[in-house]
Amino acid sequence: MNRFEGGGNREAKIKYLGADFQILMPGSHVVCAVTGKIIPIDELRYWSVARQEAYVDAEASLEAEKRAGTLPVQPRG
């Protein structure tokens, strides 16, 4: 996407695929499903295809997997 395609300072609508994503509606960013932090499109590296969610970093992605029940929750000690 380039500056002439629009998008401005709004949230993009994205279809998350296995190794890539498809921009359905241009925007400058998406929002992390776990932290609520804004993720610029060019910094988007973590997402869930199954839940169609974006994550700000690997830690947020791991937390989302735990919440979804796809990973065991380890007791803190």
Secondary structure, 3 states (H helix, E strand, C coil): CCHHHCCCCCECEEEECCCCEEEEECCCEEEECCCCCEEEHHHCCEEECCCCEEECCHHHHHHHHHHHCCCCCCCCC
